[in-house]
């Protein structure tokens, strides 16, 4: 295990019976996933955290903005 490259894995699950699942190796898409994380998700998480810090309990959509 030491020195072995970490692989990024994505689990797909179904929340209804018979609950099948599978694993997808996303190693070859690491750059794309990093870009999505840093360019899209981090800003959204920051926006949500700032709203919560201001005491807002509802998002823009719920407030009609």
Residue pairs with C-beta under 8 A, 6 or more apart in sequence:
5 27
7 25
7 26
7 27
8 25
8 26
8 27
8 29
8 30
8 33
9 23
9 24
9 25
9 26
10 23
10 24
10 26
11 21
11 22
11 23
11 24
12 21
12 22
12 24
13 19
13 21
14 20
14 21
26 33
48 59
51 59
